[in-house]
Structure formats: C-alpha cells, structure tokens
C-alpha cells in the first residue's frame, strides 16, 4: 500500500477471528479524517493530478478536497 499515489486510498480493513475490525494504513489517518486527498512523497504532483483525473476522484468523493 505504500506505493499508492494517494495516502487516503492506501487503507485496508480486516476482521479478526474475534469479530473486531482493524484499520490499517501505510500512512496515517489524519488527512482522511480531514476529508483531504493528498499524494505521497514518492508520487509526483503531475502523476497525482493524472490519477485524480483518471479515477474521477473529484466526482466520486465530492466532499473531499484534493490537496496539491
């Protein structure tokens, strides 16, 4: 997940044997809870911009702000 272009999409959730859900992230959850979509340090701004466009993130997640 650390190779994802956006921090906020690098999230996994699993259910343990006890029925508890664990949330995992290659990054932190701070920007996700702030409703931001941000790129990782290994992703160029140009690549991030293209990913936002191709994946149509602005329409899908209308409430979130895309941070360059």
C-alpha positions as CSV (number, residue, x, y, z in Angstrom):
1,X,0.0,0.0,0.0
2,X,2.9,2.4,0.4
3,X,3.1,2.6,-3.4
4,X,-0.4,4.0,-3.7
5,X,-0.3,7.5,-5.3
6,X,-2.8,8.9,-2.7
7,X,-2.3,8.4,1.0
8,X,-6.1,8.2,1.7
9,X,-6.7,5.2,-0.6
10,X,-3.9,3.2,1.0
11,X,-6.2,1.7,3.6
12,X,-7.1,-1.9,4.4
13,X,-9.7,-3.2,6.8
14,X,-9.8,-6.7,8.1
15,X,-12.0,-8.6,10.5
16,X,-10.2,-10.6,13.2
17,X,-11.2,-14.0,14.5
18,X,-12.9,-12.2,17.4
19,X,-15.1,-10.2,15.0
20,X,-13.2,-7.0,15.7
21,X,-12.3,-4.8,12.7
22,X,-8.8,-3.5,12.3
23,X,-8.0,-0.5,10.1
24,X,-4.5,-0.5,8.6
25,X,-2.8,2.3,6.6
26,X,0.6,2.7,5.1
27,X,0.3,6.3,6.2
28,X,-1.7,8.0,9.0
29,X,-5.5,8.6,9.0
30,X,-5.2,12.3,9.8
31,X,-5.8,13.6,6.3
32,X,-8.5,11.1,5.6
33,X,-10.5,12.4,8.6
34,X,-9.9,15.9,7.4
35,X,-11.5,14.9,4.1
36,X,-8.3,15.6,2.1
37,X,-6.9,13.6,-0.8
38,X,-3.1,14.0,-0.8
39,X,-0.2,12.5,-2.7
40,X,2.6,10.5,-1.2
41,X,6.2,11.8,-1.2
42,X,7.1,9.2,-3.8
43,X,4.4,10.4,-6.2
44,X,5.0,13.5,-8.4
45,X,2.4,16.2,-8.5
46,X,1.8,15.5,-12.2
47,X,1.2,11.8,-11.6
48,X,-1.1,12.6,-8.7
49,X,-3.1,15.0,-10.9
50,X,-3.4,12.4,-13.6
51,X,-4.6,9.8,-11.1
52,X,-7.2,12.2,-9.7
53,X,-8.4,12.8,-13.3
54,X,-8.4,9.2,-14.5
55,X,-10.0,7.8,-11.3
56,X,-12.5,10.7,-11.3
57,X,-11.9,11.3,-7.6
58,X,-13.4,14.8,-7.6
59,X,-16.8,13.4,-8.6
60,X,-16.7,10.2,-6.5
61,X,-15.6,12.0,-3.4
62,X,-17.3,15.4,-3.9
63,X,-16.9,16.4,-0.2
64,X,-13.2,15.8,-0.1
65,X,-10.6,18.4,-1.1
66,X,-7.8,17.5,-3.4
67,X,-4.6,18.9,-1.9
68,X,-1.7,19.7,-4.2
